[in-house]
Amino acid sequence: MAEKTWELSGQYMESCNCDYLCPCIYTNPQAAATHEHCYALMVYRIDRGRHGAVSLDGLKFAFVIRSGRVMADGGWVFGVVVDEGAIDAQRKALAEIVSGKAGGPPQMIRDNLVTDFRGVEYKRIDFTADGLRRITDIPGVLSFEIEGVASRNRSGEPFYIDNTAHPANRRLALARSKKTEVQGFGLSLSLLGKGNNGHFAPFAWGA
C-alpha cells in the first residue's frame, strides 16, 4: 500500500439548524432537511497530523456548509476556515487538504456536492470539550454550543448513532444545541435555545 501523503486525527463537533434528530444522518442523507436550507457547521481539532514533512499537530479547521432541502442533491455553498495560529508552511498544507485539493473526504465533498466554494479564511478557532459539552467560536464566522444527549444506561455517556455515512465518523454522539450562529461567507443564521441538532466524534482522515 502506498504511503499516505497526509494524515489527520483528532476530535470534531458540529451543529446544524435541523430539528433534533437531523434526518440527513439516518437517511444517507436522502431525506429533506427540516428547513428550506441546511446550515451545517463543523469544527475539527487536529491532535496528530502531517502533510508530508509538515506537522499539523494542535491546529484546527472548520467547514461552513449551506445545502438545499436534500443534502445529497449537492449544490452546496462551502467555506473553509484554517487556524490563524498556523505558520506559513502549515497554512499552505492545511488549506490544501481542507479545501479539497489533496484527496480524502474534503475532496470528495468538493467534487461531488459543492457548486459555490467561497474560499479559505484564516481565523482564531476556539474548541472546548468538557464532558458532554462542546463549545466553539470563530470570530466573524460562526459560534455554537452543543451538549450530548445523556443516556440513562451509562453515567456520563451520550446516545450514539452508528454506521452512518457522515464524513467525520461512522459513529456519532447525539447532541442538542443551545446556540448556533453563522455570520461568515455571506451566510447569516442565529438560533438560540432551539435545541437543534448537534454531533461530536473522533475523526481520522488521510490520503
N, C-alpha and C positions, 0 to 999 in steps of 0.2 A: 504494500500500500504506500502511495506517495506521501511524503511528509506534508503536513498542513502548512500553508503559508501564514495563516493567522489562527489564533485561538483566544476565546474569551470565556470566562466563567465567573459567576457571582450571584447576585440577587436582583430580582426585578419586582416592580409593583406597577399597578395600573388602576385607573378609574375611567369609566365611560359614562355617558349620560343615559344609557338604557336603564329601565327599571330593573331591580334585582329580581330574578337572576337573568342576566343578558341572554336572549335567545340565540345569539351567534354561537355561544360556547357549546351548546348541546345540539346544534343543527349543522355544524361543519362548514361554514356558517351560512346556511341557506335560508333561514327564516328572516322575516322582516324585523328590523330593529323596532324598539317601542316608540321611537320618534322619527321625524322625517329624515334626519341625518343621525349617524352615529359618530360622536366625537370620542375617540379613544386616545388616552394619554398614557404612555408607557415610559417608565424611567428605570434605568439599569445601572447598577453599581458593579464595576469590574473588580473582583478580588484578585484574580490572576488573569493576565492577558499579555499577548505579544503579537506584533506584526513583523515577521522576520526577526531582526535583532532588536527591534524597538519594544521595550517593556511598556505595557499599558496598565500595570498593576495600580489599583487605587483610583482610577479615573471613572467618570460617569458619562452617560449619554442618555438622550431621550428621543422618543418619536411622538410627533403630534399628527393625528390622523383625523380626517373627516371623510366618511363614506356616505353613500346614499342609504336607502332603507335596507338593502340587502348587500352586506359587505362583500360577498363572493362575486358580485357583479362587477367589481372594480370601480374605476372612475374616481379613485381616492385623491383627495388633497393630502400632501405628505410633506412634513417639515422635520428637520433633524437638528438637535442641539448637542454640541460637544462641550465637554468640561473646559471652562476657560483656564483652569489650572494646568492644563497640558502645555508642555513646551512645544516648540515648533515641529520637531520630528514626530512627537506624539499626536499633535493636532492633525498633521497630514495623514498619518497612519490610521488614526481612529475615524477621521472623516471619510477616508476611502472605504473603510469597512461599513460604517453605518449608513452611508448614503447609497450603498448597493453596488459599488464599483468592484468589489473584491470577492464576490461569491457569497455563499451561505444564505441564511434566512433573509438578511436585508436585500440582497439582490433578487431573491425570489419575490419579495414584496414589490420592489420597484418594477421588475419585468412583467409581472402578471396582474397587478392591481392598481398601480399609480398612473394617473394621467396628468396630474398637476403637482410637480415637485417644486417646492418653494425654498429649497436650498438648505444650507448649513449655517447655523449661528453658534457663536461661542459665548457661553454664559456660565455664571456660577450655578451649580446644581447641588441643592441640599437633599440629602437622602437619610431619613431617620427610620430605624426599625427598632421597635420597643415592644416586645411581647407580640400581641396581635395587632398593634397599631403600626401604620406606615404613613409617614408624612414627607412631602416633598415640596420644594419651592424653587422655581427658576424665574428670577425677576424679569418682568416684561414678557413672559411666555406662558407659564402655567403654574398652578399650585393645586394640590389636593391632599386630603386626609381621609384615609380609609381605616376600617377596623375589621379584622377577621370575625366571621360569624362563628361563635364558640359552639362546639359540640358538647353535649352533656356526658358523652361516653368517656372522655378523657380530659382531665383538667388542663386548661391552657392550650388545647388543640382546636383548630378551626375545622369546619367541614371542608372536604375536598371534592373536586370532580376530576375523574381520571379518564385517560385515553382520549383526550381532546386533540384537535388539530391546531392548537394555538402555537405560534412560533417560539414563544419563550420556553414552554414546557408542556408536556402532555398532561401533567398533574398540577392543578392549580388550587390554591386555597381560595375559599369563597369569602368575600368581604363586602361591606357596605360603606358608602361614602358619607362623610359629614360635610365635606366641601369639595366641589370640583369646579375649577375655574381655568379658562384659557383665554389669553389675550395676545397671542402671537401668531405670526404667519398669516395675518389678515383674517383671523378667526376670532370669534367672541362668544363666550359662554360663561354663565355664572349660576351654579346650583348650590344652595345652602340648605342643609338639613333635610334633603330629599331622600336619603337612604338609597341612592342609586348604586349601580353595580361597581364592584372592585375585585381585584385578584392580586395575589403575590405568590412567588415561587423562586426557587433557584433556577438559573439558566446556564447552559453551556453550548457555545457555538464554535464553529470552525470551518475553514475551507482551505 
